[in-house]
Amino acid sequence: MGDYEKMLDNIRSIINDKGMKHSVVAERAGFTPQEFSNMMNGRKTLRAEYIPDIAKAMRVDPNTVYFYEEYKREEKAS
């Protein structure tokens, strides 16, 4: 799995782990639900410049979007 796919998986995991709705994250980040869905499903490119707004919408640090699975593994190990 490449970095791009890993980032998308991390966003999905954060949304699921926080019990959020994709449509709420989309609107908080400044996207329509359809635009966000297209990004999450590979029909539209999720550009790096969107990450800060998406992270803020999910109430996480932007680095969390890139490293969420690593953070979860570290939490389980400690």
C-alpha positions in Angstrom: 0.0 0.0 0.0 1.4 3.4 -1.0 1.5 6.5 1.2 -1.6 8.0 -0.5 -3.7 4.9 0.2 -2.4 4.8 3.7 -3.4 8.4 4.3 -6.9 7.7 3.0 -7.1 4.7 5.3 -5.9 6.8 8.2 -8.7 9.4 7.5 -11.3 6.6 7.4 -10.0 5.1 10.6 -10.0 8.5 12.5 -13.6 9.2 11.3 -14.7 5.7 12.4 -12.8 5.7 15.7 -14.3 9.1 16.6 -17.8 8.0 15.5 -18.0 10.9 13.1 -20.0 11.1 9.9 -18.2 11.7 6.6 -20.7 14.4 5.7 -19.9 16.3 8.9 -16.2 16.1 8.3 -16.7 17.2 4.7 -18.7 20.3 5.6 -16.4 21.3 8.4 -13.5 21.0 6.0 -15.2 23.1 3.4 -16.2 20.4 0.9 -19.6 19.1 -0.1 -20.3 15.5 1.0 -20.0 14.5 -2.7 -16.6 16.1 -3.1 -15.3 14.5 0.0 -16.7 11.1 -1.0 -15.0 11.4 -4.4 -11.7 12.1 -2.6 -12.1 9.2 -0.2 -13.0 6.8 -3.0 -10.2 7.9 -5.5 -12.5 9.7 -8.0 -10.9 13.0 -7.1 -7.3 13.7 -5.9 -6.9 14.4 -2.2 -4.4 17.2 -2.4 -1.8 17.8 0.4 -3.2 21.3 0.8 -6.5 19.9 2.0 -5.0 18.0 4.9 -4.9 20.8 7.5 -8.7 21.6 6.9 -9.6 17.9 7.0 -7.5 17.4 10.2 -9.1 20.4 11.8 -12.6 19.1 10.9 -11.7 15.8 12.6 -10.2 17.7 15.5 -6.7 16.1 15.2 -3.3 17.4 14.4 -2.4 17.2 10.7 0.5 14.8 11.5 -2.1 12.4 12.8 -3.6 12.1 9.3 -0.2 10.8 8.0 0.8 8.7 11.0 -2.5 7.5 12.7 -1.8 3.8 12.4 1.7 4.2 13.9 0.2 6.3 16.8 -2.3 3.6 17.5 0.3 0.8 17.5 2.5 2.9 19.9 -0.5 3.4 22.2 -1.2 -0.4 22.3 2.5 -1.2 23.0 2.7 1.2 26.0 
